[in-house]
Amino acid sequence: MYNFNSLKFKISFVTFLLISIIMSATTYRDIKLTEQKLIKTQQEKTVLLSDRIAHGIMVLMLKNRWQELQAMMQNLVKDSNELKEIRIFLPTDGTIVVSSEEKEIGTKIYAEDLINYNKGNYEEAFLINKDDSIYASKLTLLKNAPACFRCHGTEKDVLGVMDVELSLLNVHNAIDDFTKEHITDAFIGFIMLMGTFLFLVAIMIDRPVNRMVNTIRRLEKGDFSARMNIRSKDEFGLLAASFDNMVEALESAKKELELTHEIKMERAAKLATIGEVVAGIAHEIKNPLTGISCAVQLLQVDMSEDDKNRDVTEKILSQVKRLDRTVKDLLSYAKPKAAKFLPANIGEVIDRAVFLVYPEAKKLNVKINATVAQDLPDIVMDTDQMQQVALNLMINALQAMPEGGILNVSVYQKKYNEVRDELKSPLNCENVLVMSFEDTGKGISQEDMEYIFEPFFTRKSKGSGLGLSITQKIVREHGGVITCRSALGKGSFFTIYLPITKK
């Protein structure tokens, strides 16, 4: 089945129309020009013939042989296959006095001939339609010359008007034959042109295009070894070379992606194993830590305020608390509790998080500016997990500003189309809740930016390196995206985008 949407069909169809229009126009023009030339020639022939006949008539009349005039006209018409009729009529009323057709003598001339005479149209031949046939007609004045005065007197300037009619039948037959031949030649030329064009299209366009299409189909099926291998110097060759280069780059990227995927799968498997081990170890460590903490606190009860061992017990309790926080982070990452998604107000979550970190911020001389937009809609979330997200980001910000600074927390709503370009992955929603955390701390180097959300990655002397990993995991579970911009010495800017869905 022919593909009417193919490039070959479109080019061929347009070319067919253009060649048809051009050849039809040129053929029609040639036929019309030839027809005009042939008719013009016949008119000129009528003028010459009319002059010769007029001269013969004058000779007969001068010799007083006008009785032979009728026979001469009849013989002239009889001997010619083009000369239709010769007649002489009176200019006063158009009465025919002499004619090659005897039955016309005494009748009136055609009204059109008389009209042309009255208009003075007797210098050139004109076309006239009689009896459904077209003739070239020439009117010639038979003037009263001095030699004619002895017979006709001097009163009349014109003795009569001779009308010579030449048939255009042969001309029209010639035009018909020429038209048939010209149309036949044009049709043959059209077939040859279209055949040549289609052959060239098949060789120069269709073949490389089919090769490109077949190569692309092989690529769609996953065969990245497919190449176009078109070596021509034209546009197809350049396109094929560019495409082959693109496929080679794509194949290389595919191999790198597969390798990266394998590495990440191995890493994920290792992390899963480590997670199980860590969870087991954390459970084993948690109970002894609780026991140590209780025992140390009991020892402190029996100590006096100035006991020199009180400092030692305080340090022990501090390290126990640190270990307890690390164990909780490990358990939260390895085996997080099931989330409870309910509609809630994000402003209340931010207020609680700011309240919890405020004492530490005051101790570090960090000013917290929290701005929550009015009339924010409730979003479906786990409030405890979202509070943990806010706490993790604010605690990281405080730790990045040990000598004081400013932490700006903003919560507002935006159209998804306004933030689309900022996201690394799309969100299926119309409106987005945006939470931003901007600090003036130490910042993060570009080398570390790639790994900040990796579990156990940290540049701090204290901490498990799980805070941002847990934060990202919670945000993703809520269908959101978290991004970060940072530079050394200029602080960090974390932004969370959560979809606002209709309840």
N, C-alpha and C positions, 0 to 999 in steps of 0.2 A: 504493500500500500504506500502510495506516494505521500511524503511528509510535506504538507503545505506550509508548515511553520519553519522549514529549513531555510538556511541562508541561500542555498543553491536555488531553491524555488523562487524566493523573493527576488534575487538578482536576475534570474532568467525571466520572470514575469515582467519586471520593470523594463528590462532590455527588449523583450518582445513588444511591449506597448510602444516604447520609444522608436524602435525600428519600424513598426507598423505605421505609426503616425508620420515619421519622416518619409518613408518610401511611398505612402499613400499621397502625401502632400506633393512630393516631387513628381510622382507619376501623373497626378491630376494636373499639375502645372504644365508638364511637358505635353500632355494631350491637348489641353486648352490652347497653348501657344501654337502647336502644330495646326490645330483646327483654324485658329485665327489667320495663320500664314496661308493656308490652303484657300480659305475663303477670300482673303485679300488678293491672292494670285488670280483667282477666278474672276474677281471684280475687275482687276487690271486687264485680264484677257477680254472681258466683255467690252471695256472701253476701246481697246485696240480693234476688236472685231467690228464694233459699232462704227468706228472711224472709217474702216475699210469699206463697209457696206454703204455708208453715206457718200463716200467718194464715188463708188460704182453707180449709185442712184443719180448723182449729179452728172456723171458722164452720159448716162442713158438719156437724161432729160435734155442735156445740151445738144445731143444728137437727134433729138426729137423721136426717141425710141421708147418713150415712157410706157407704150403699150406692152413692152417686154418686162416691165417692172414686176408685174405679178408673178410671171414665170420665174424670174431671177430669184425672188424671195422664196418661192416654193422649192426651187432647186437647192438653194443654200441650206434651208432647213432640212431637206431630205438627205443631203450629203453629209450632214453633221449629226453626231449622236448627242451633242451637248446643246446646240442651238435649238431652242424650243419654238420661238416664234418671232417674226418680224412684222411690224405694222406701222402704218403712218396714219396719224389722226389730226384732225383740225384743231388748232389751239383755241379756237373760239368756244366750241361746245363739246369737244372730245369725240366727235364722230369719226369712226374709222373709215378711211377712203381707200386704203390699199392694205392687204394683209396676206401673209403666207397661208392663212386659213380663210378661204373664200367666204365661208359662212359668217365670218365676223364683219364683213364689209357692210357698212351702213349702220352697224350697232355702235354703242357707246364704249369708250375705253374704260378700263377699270378705274374706279373712283380714286384709288390710291395713286395711280399713275398721274391722273389729272391734278391731284393735290400736290404731288412732288413737282409737277410742271409749274403750277401756280406759285410754289415756294421758290422757284428758280433752281431747283435741284436737278440740273441737267449737265453738270460738269463732271460728276463722278458717278459710278455705278452704285446702286443701292440694292438692298435685299428686300424682297417682297414675297409674301406668302399667298399662294393661289392654289386652290384645289388641294389643300393639305400638303403642298409641296413648296419648297423655297427656291426662288430663282434670283439670279443677279440681273437687275434691269438697268438699262442705260437709255436716257432720253437724249436725243440729238436734234437740234434745231435745223431745219432745212430752210435756210434764209433765202430771201429774194435778191439774188445777185443781179448785176447789170445785164449779164447774159440772158437772164430770165425775163427781162422787162418786156420783150416783144410778144411773149405769150401771156404773161401774168400781170403786166402793167407795173406801175410803181407805187401803188397804194399800200400794198401789204409788205411788212418787213419780214414776216415769217410765213412761208407758204404752207408748212406743215411740221409736225413733230414725229420723228421716227423713234419707235420703241423697240429695242432689241432685248430679248430675254434669253439668258443662258441658264440651263438647268444645273443645279448643284448636286444632282443625284450621285454622280461619279465622285464628287468631293466627299460627300457624306459616306459613301461606301469605302473610300480610302481612309476616312477618319475612323470608321468602325473597324476596318482591318488593322489600322495602326494602334487603335485602343486595345484590341484583343492581343496583338503581339506585345505591346508595351506592358500590359497587365501580366501576360504570361512571363515575360522576361523579369518583371518586378517580383513575381511570385517565386520564380526559380532563384533569383538573387536573394530574396528573403530567406528561402529554405537553406541556401548555401551559407548565408551569413549566420543564421541561427544555429545551423549544424556546426559551423566552425566555432562559434561562440560557446556552445554547450560543450564541445570537445575541449576547448581551452579552459572552461570553468571546471570540467571534470579533472583535467590534468593539474591546473595551477591552483584551484581553490578546493574542489570537492575532495580530492585525494588527501591533501594535508589536513583539512578539517576533520575528515573521517579518522585519520590517524590520531589527531588530537583527542577526539571524542572517545575513541577506543582506549587510549592511554588513560584518560580521566576515569573511565569506567573501571579499568583495572585498579587504579588507585582507590576508587570508592570501595572496591572489594578487599582492600588491604594489601595489594601487591605494590610495595614501595620500590620494587626494582624496575617498574615500568618507566620507559623514557620515550620521548617523541622522536628523537634522533632525526630531525629535519635539518639538513645542512645547507639549504638554499640561502642566498644573500638578501632575500626580500623580507617584507614584514613578517611573514609566517616563520621564516628562519629565525629572526630575532625573537619573536614571541616564543617559539619552541625552545630556544636556548635559555631564555629567561625562566620559562616554566620548568625545564630540566634542572636548572640551578635551584629553583624554589623547592622542587621535589627532593633534591639532594640535601638541602638544608632541613627540610621537613623530616626526611629519613634520619638524619643525624639527631635532630631534636627528639624524634620518637625513641631512638636508642637511648639517648640521655634520660628521657622521661622514664623509660622502662627500667633503666639502671637505678635512677633515683627512687622509683616506686619499690624496686626490690630492696634497696637499702632501707627505705622507710618501713616496709613490711617487716624486715628483719628487726629493725629498731623497735617497731610496735610490739612484735612478739617478745622481744627482750624486756620492753617496758611492762608488758602484761605479766610476764613471769616475775619481774622485779616487784610489780605492784602486789602480786599475791604473796610474795615473800615478805615484802614490807608490811603488808597488812597483818600477817601472822606475827612478825617481830613486834610491830607496834602494840598488838594485843598483849603479847608477852611482857613488853616493857611497861605498859600502862599501869598494871596492878602493882608491881614492885615500886614504881615511882610514887604511887599513892601511899604505899606503906612507908617509904623513906620520908615523904613529906610529913606524914602524921607523927612518925618517930621523932623527927627533928623538932617539930612543934611541941611535942611533949617534953623534950629536953629543955626547950626554951622556957617552959613554964616553971621549971625548978631553978632557973638561973636568975641571978640578981641582975639589976640594970647595969651594974658596972663590971659584970663578969666578962673577962677577956675572951671567953669562947663564944660570946653572943655574936661577934662579927663573923666568926667562922660559920655559925649556924645560918646567919642571914645569907651568906654567900652560897651555902648549900641549897637553901630554899630558892634563891634566885636561879641557880642552875637547874634545879628540879622543875621550876616553872618554865624555863626555856625548853627543857626536854619535853615537858608536857605539851607546850604549844607545837613543837615539831611533830610530836606523835599525833596530835589532832590534825595537823595539816596533812600528814601522810595518810591517815585514815580517811580524811575528807576527799583526798585525790583518788585513793585506791578503791574505796567503797563508799561513795557519797550516798547520803540518805535520799530516799525518793522525794521528788519535788511535789509540792502541793500548789497547783496553779489556780489562783482565784483573782477576780478583779480587785485591784487595790490602787491607792493613790501613791504615786511615786514621790510626791513632796514629803509625805510623812516618813517614808523610808530614808530620804536624804536627811531630814531633820534629826532622826534618831542616830544616824551614822555620825553626823557632825557633833552631836551631843557626846557621843562616846569618845571621839578623838580630841575633843576640845581641851581637856586637861593636859594631854601630851603636847598639843600645839602651843598652849600657853607656856609650858615649861621650855619649849624650844624657841619661843618668841616668833611663832608663825601665825600670821593673820589669815583667817579663813573668811572668804567672801562667798556666801551661798546665795544664788539667785534662782528662784523657781518661778516660772511663768504662771500667771493666774489662769484659772479655768482650764487646766490640763485635764484631759479625759482619763478615767481609770484604765489601767492596762492589766491584762491577765498575766500574773507572775507569781512566783514564790517569794514572799516578802523577806523571809529570812535569808534566802540565797542572794536576793538583790541587795540586801543590806550588807552581806558579806562582800559583794562586788565593790560597793561604795567604800567600805572600810579598807579593803585591800589596796585600792587605788589611793585613798587618802593617807594611809599609813606609809605606803611607798613614797608618796610625795613628802611627808614629814621627814622620813629618813634621808631624803635627798637634800634636805635643808637643815642641817644640824646647827647652823649659825643664824637661823631665822630666815624669813622670807614671806611670800604671799602665795596662798592657794586659792584659786578661783574655781568655784563649782557652779555650773550653770545647767539648768534643765529647761527645755523649751520644745515646741512642736514645729515641724516643718513639713512641706510637701515632699513626697519621695523624689519627684523630678528635680527638686532643687539640690538634693544631696546625692543623686545617683552617681555622679562622677567621683565622689569621695569614697565610695564603697568598693571593696574588693570582690564582693559577691552580692548578687541582686536580692532585694526583698520584695515579697509579693504583697504590696499594700499601697494605699494612696497617701497616707500620712505616717510620719516617723517621729518617735519620741527621741530627742537627742540629749544625752548627758555628757558634759565635758568636764575634765579635771585638768587644770593648767597650773603648774607650779613654776617657781623661779629658782629651782635647785640646780644640781650639778649637771643634769642632762645625761643622755646616753650616747655613746659613740656609735658611728655608723656601722662599725664592725659587729657590735653587739645587738643592733636593732633586729637582725635576722633571727636571733635566738631568744629574745626576751620572753616569748610565750612557751618556750620549751621547758618541760619539767626538769627540776633540779638545777636549772641554770641560774647562777647568781654571781655578782661581783662583790657582794657584801661579806663582811667578816662574820656577821650573824644572819641567820635565816636559812630556810630549807630550799629556797628557789622554786617553791610551788605556788606562791601567791598569784602571779599573773597567769599561770597555767590553769589554776582553778577558776580564776576570773573569766578567762576566755571560754572555758568549758561551760560555765553557767550561762554566759551571754548567748552562746550558740544553742544551748538547750531552750532558751527563750526565743529562738528564731532571730536573734540579732547579730550584729557585727561590731567588733571592737577594733579601733585603729589607733596608731600612735605616731606622733611626730616629735622628734627631739634632736637636740644638738648639744654638744659638750659646752658647759658654761652658760647655756641659755634656757635651761629647764626642759620640761617634757609636757606634752599635750595629748592626753588620752581622751578618746571620744567613743561613746557607746551609742549605737543606733538600734532602737527597738521598734518593731512594727506595731502600729496601732490598728487593731482589728475591731470590727463591729461585734458587739456582744449580742 
